Amino acid sequence: MSEYNKPIDRDYFKKKENPKWNAEKKVTPCCEQPIDEDFLFVNNKEHWEMIEEHIRQYLHDYSKTESVTPVSCEVCHRLLEYTTTLSENAYTPGYLRK
């Protein structure tokens, strides 16, 4: 089998960029998120502006959403997820019934 007939995955490119890179799963001890991936940090001004813009756009696109809360790690301040609160009028019981 030729050296060119091998699957190319994310690990291939990580090793190409950094020859000392090893394929062990590297995660942060606080929130167990991968170290070698790009994340948004809520304490970074530029990242916070991107988070705000995403929330603004989400509230604009989904009118039945009352609020969006960015959830981050308390130790490293990585953005982990968003939680949303829907308005009481968002769900109408029996809406799909004929």
C-alpha positions, 0 to 999 in steps of 0.5 A, a space after each residue: 500500500 502506498 503512503 498516499 493510500 491512507 485516510 487523511 483525518 484531523 489528526 493528520 493535519 495536526 501532526 503536519 502542523 506540529 510534528 511533536 503532536 501526539 494523538 492522545 486526547 488532550 482536554 482541559 481539567 476544568 471543563 474537559 474540552 479539547 485543548 487543540 480546538 478553537 473556542 470563544 472565551 467570554 472574558 475576551 472582548 472580541 469574543 464577547 462581541 461575537 457572542 453578543 452578535 450571535 445572540 442578537 441574531 438568534 433573538 431576531 430570527 426566533 421571535 418566540 425566544 425571550 432570552 439566550 444565556 451564554 454558559 461558560 466554564 467558571 475556571 477557564 471562561 470558555 463558552 460551552 453552550 447557549 441556553 434559551 428561554 421561550 416565551 409562554 406563548 411559544 408552545 400552543 397545546 394541540 397545535 398539530 392536531 387536526 
